[in-house]
Amino acid sequence: MRGIWAVVLATSACGFSARARGDGGGGNDSGSGTHDAAPVDAAPDAPPGQLCFGTLNLDRVCYPAASVPGGSRAYQGPFTLDLSNPAICTGNANAVAPLPGDPCIIAYGSITLTNAQLLIGGSRPVIFLATGAAGITVDAQSVINVSSILGGTGAGALASCEGTTAAMQKSGGFGGSFLVLGGTGGLGAGDQAADVGVPATVLGLPTVLHGGCPGGIGANNNFTTPNNGGGAVALVAPKVVLDGLVAAGGDGGYASNTNNAGGNGGGAGGMIMLDSPAISGSGELDAKGGGGGEGRGGNQPTSGAPGYYPANRFVESFGGATFNSTGGDGGNGGPRVVNIVMTVDTGGDGGVGTSAAGGGGGGGAAGLVTATSTIPGTITSAPAPQ
């Protein structure tokens, strides 16, 4: 069961105005060869000779008036975007000053996704910026995906987070945190309470665009690379029409091939931000945490489900669990269903192993969905607002 949520509403004194410049500005997109409408004069408080876009410090970018990105960019079909390639980041070169965290800015006059599937990875978060009145359009068959899936790294996922405690003996690893805690690892059979993996402290509201924390490694787990949190993406435009999906799910924690080992924790969900005065459509925003891996107890255990995975996008990210196994189950990723009327966005704790088996990994916490104007009730959003 999925929750239908409102989102955090961020307010600011600056933003896009309804007045468009009359001088055109900006060059052609080399991929389209066409011009979009004139850029929108974004912020009334922009310095003389500049145009600024975005209302928050983490996404507000200014350009000299003569160098505002223009043209149009149309995505169609599958694309893999590696943000380590600076040619992709068309909006960074002429910016007056870099943004905190050095996000990759993909900037044009207008951006359109038609039956497009964008898989975006790398160490940098990503901002899609449209400077013209046409804004950003994502049709119902399109996906913008900065999730971490099956060992991959979503754009801007955090490599590590402070305050964690590693799992010891046979216990499970912690789930990744974001605004709330990831799940605690499950206790291995015969272990002490101090042996379980303990997640990082919560990160608080971001001042930099970034993804979620990774999950921890279960004790004796042979998969020693943490499962990453979801990445981070912002859509910044005078108008956003969202009928498709934006996904920033955390990765599921791996179960171990080593007997009596703890399951790895799932990664936290990442960050999705819509910065626009006009948002419409019937799309989906998905930043669930990944499920924790099952502890090894003789039978082959099961890894946790990623927060976003195309084959199971309409179900929760369950922790690994195998019938009749003595290993502890992995914790579910957040948000998870507590009862028919209530959901929470913490990651679930890993289960306890029995008969010398390992404990399950904790589930990753849900990420953050935020917007600067009201999102229509027809757009489905997970996690819940914070």
N, C-alpha and C positions, 0 to 999 in steps of 0.2 A: 504494500500500500504506500502510495506516495503522498506527501503533504502538499497542499496548495497554500502558498505563503505570500504575504506582502514582503517588502524589503526595507532595509534601512534607508531612510531618506536623508541625504546630506544636503544642507543648505549653505548658500554662499551669496555674498553680495554681488559677485561678478558672474558673468555668463554670456550666453549668446543673445544678441539682440535680434530683432526682426528686420533690421535695416541691412540691406545688401550694398556692398560697394559697387560703384559703377565702372571701375577701371579694369575689370577682368582679373588681372593678376594671375601668376602661376603659369607653369608650362604644361606641355603635353605629357601624359603617361606614355612611356615608350611601349607599353603593352597594348594600348588602345588607340593612340593617335588621335583622340578627340578631346575637346574642351568641355568642361562642365560649366554650369552657371557661375556667375561671379561669387567669390568667397563672401561669406557672411561676416560682417563686422562684429567680432565676438564680444569683446568686453568694453564697456564705456570707460573704464578706468585704465585702458591700455596706454602705455607711454606714447608720446608723440612719434609718429612715423612707424608705429608697430601695430600689428593685429595679433590678438591673443585668443586662444581657444582652450576651453576647459575651465571649470570653476574651482577645482581643488588643487592644492599645492602639488599633489602627486601626479596630476595629469595636465596641468595648465602650461601650455607651451606658447611662446610668442615668436613672431617672425617679423622681419622688416616688411613694410607694406608692399614693396616691390618683389618680394621673394616668397609669398604665401604659396604653399603647394596647391597645384590645380590639376586639371585633367580628370579623367575618370578611370577607375580600375574595376574591371568585371572579372570575377572568379567563376569558373564553371568546371565541374568534374573534380577528381581528387587532386589535392596539392599537399606536399610536405614542405613546410617552411622551416628552414634551419636559420635561426636568428643570429648565428655567428657570421652569416654572410651580410656584410654591411650594405650591399646593393639593395637588399630587401627593405631596409629601413630608410625609406625615401624622405621621411619627415625630420630626420635628425640633423642633416647637413646644414641647413640654413637657420636652424633655431637660434634665437638670441642667446639662450643659456641652456645647459643640459638640465634635464629633470633629475630629481633624486632617484637613485637606483639605476640610472642609465637604461630606461626601457627602450626597446626598439619601436620607433614610431613609423607606422605605415600610413602615409598621409597623401591624400588626393583631394580633388574637389568633390568627388562622389565615389562611393564604394558600393558595389552590388555583388551579392552572392546568389547565383541561380543554379540549383542542383549541384552545389559545391561542397566538398568535404575537405576542410583545412585541418591538417594535423600539424601543430606548431610546437616545436621543442627548442631547447637550448637554455643557457643560464640566465638569459634576459627575459623579463616580462614583455608583453606586447601591447601597444596602443594602436587601434585603428582610428584614424582621425579623418573626418570629412569636413572640408572647409566651406563647401558650397551648400546652398539651400536644399538640394536634393538629398543630402545626408547619406546615411547608411541603410541599405535594405538587405535583409537576410530572408530568403524565401523559405517556404515550408519544407523543402527537401534539402536544405543546407545545414551544415554543422561547422561551427568554429570550436576546435577542440584543443585545449591546453592541458588536458588530463595527463596524469602519469599512469601508464598501462603496461602491465606485464614486463616490468623492469625498465621501461622507458622513463624519460624525464620531461614533464610538461614545462612550457616556457616560464621561467622565473620561479620554479619550485625551490624552496630553501634546502641547502645541502645539509644543514644541521641546525639544531636549536639548543639553547642552553638550559641547564637545570634537569637533565635526564639522569636516570639511574639505570645502568645496564643490568640485564637479567643474569642470574648466576645459577649454578648447579643444573637443574632441569626445568627451570621456570620460563614463562613466556615473556617476550619483549613487549615494550609499551607501544601504544598507538600514538600517532602524531597529533599535535595540538594546533589550535588556531585561536579563535576568540574564547573557546572553551577547551577543556582538557580532553586529550585522547584517553582511551581506556588503559587501565593497569594490566600488566601481564598476569596470566593465570599461574597459580602455584603448582610447581611440579611435586609429584608424590614424594613425601618425606622432606621437602624443603622447608625453610623458615620464611617468615613473612618478609624479611629483608632481602630475599633472593629474587623477588619478582621485579620485572622492569617497571619503572615509574616514569610517566611522561613529563615533558617539559611544562613549565608554568605557561599560562595563557599569554598570548602575544599582545593583546589589546588592539584597539582600532589602529589600523596601519597609517603611517605618515609617508610610506613609500609603497608603491605597487609591488606586491610580492605574493608568492604562493604559500602553501602550507608546510608544516614540519613533517619530516620523514618518520616512519615507524622504527622501533628498536629491534635489534637482533635477539632472537630467543637463545637461551643458553644451549651450547653445543650444536646450534643449527648450522648446517653446512653451507647455507646460503648467507654469506657474510656481507653482502651489499644491502644497505637499507632500502626498503620500499618507499619511494618518494611520495611526498604530498603533491596535490594538484598545483598547476601553474597559475598564472595571473594574466588577465586580459581586461582591457577597458575599451569601450566603444564611445567615442567622443564626436558629437555632430550636432548641428542645429535640429536634426530630425533623425530618429532611429525607428525603422519599421522592422520588427522582429517577429517573424512567423516560424523560424527554424529553431535550432538548438545552439546554445553556448554552454560548453561543458568544461569543468575544471575539477574533475574528480581525483581523489587520492588513490594510489595503487593499493591493491590487496597484499597483505603480508604472506610470505611464503611459508609453507610447511617444510619440515626437514626430512631428508632421507636417512638421517642418523637416528637410531633408536634412543628413546628416552630424552629427546631434545625438545626444547620449548619452541613454540611457533613464533614467527616474526610478527611484529605489529604492523597494522595497516597505516598508510600515510593519510594525513589530514586532507580534507578538501581544500581547494585553492580559493582564488578571489576573482569574482566577476563584477565589473563596475560599468554602469551605464550613465554617462554624463551628457544629458541632453534635456532641453526644455520640453520636448515633444516625443513621447515614446508611445508606440502603438503596436498592435499585432496580437497573435495568439500563440507565441512561441514558448520556449522552455529554457530555464536557467538552472543548471545542475552542478552543484559543488559539494557532493556528498564525500564523506571520508570512506576509505577502503576498509574492508573487513580484515580481522586478524587471522593468521594462519593457525591451523590446528596443531596441538602438540603431538609428538610421535609416541605411540604406545603399542607397537607391535604391528598393527595394521598400517597399510599405506595411508597417511593422513591427507587432508584436503587443504589447499591454500585458500586464503580469503578472497572474496570477490572484489574487483576494483570498484571504486565509487561510480565510475562511468565505464560501461562496456557496451558496444552496440547490440550485442546479442541479448543483454538483460537490462537495458536502460530503464525499463519501467518497474523494476523491482529494487528492493533495498540491497545494500552491499553487505551480504551476510558473511559472518565469520566461517572459517572452515569447520566442518563437522562430518564425522563418519560413523555410521551405525555400528554399534558394538565395539568401538575403539576405546581403549583405556586412556588415550591422550585427551587432554582438556580441549574443549571447543574454542575456536577463536571468537573474539568479541565482534559484534556487528559494528559496521561503520556508522557514523552519525549522518543524517538523522535516522533514528530507529524508532519503530513503533513500540510504545509502552503499553497502551491500551487503545481502545477504539476511538477515544476522543482526545488523546494527548500524545504529542511527539516531543522528543528532546533531541538536541544536536550534539551531545557528548558522544564519544565513542564507547562501545560496550567493553566491559572488562573480560579478559580471557578466562576460560573455565579451568577448573582444577583437574590435574591428572591423577590417575589412580594406579595402583600396582606398579610403582616405580616409573610411571610414564611422565612425559613432559606436560607442562601447562600450555594453554593456548595463548596466542598473542592478543594484545588489546586492539580494539578497533580504532581507526582514525577519527578524529572529530570532524564535524562538518565545517566547511569553509565559510566564506563571507560573500553575500550578494548585497550590493549597495547601488543606489541610484539617486540622482539629483532631482528627479521629478517623479510623480506618481506613476507606477506601472499598472497597466490595465489588469483587472481581475482575470482576464482570459489568459494571461501569461503565467505559466506554472513555475514556481520557484522553490528550490530546496538548496540551502537550509532555511530555517525559520529566521525572522529578523532578530537582531540582538539589541 
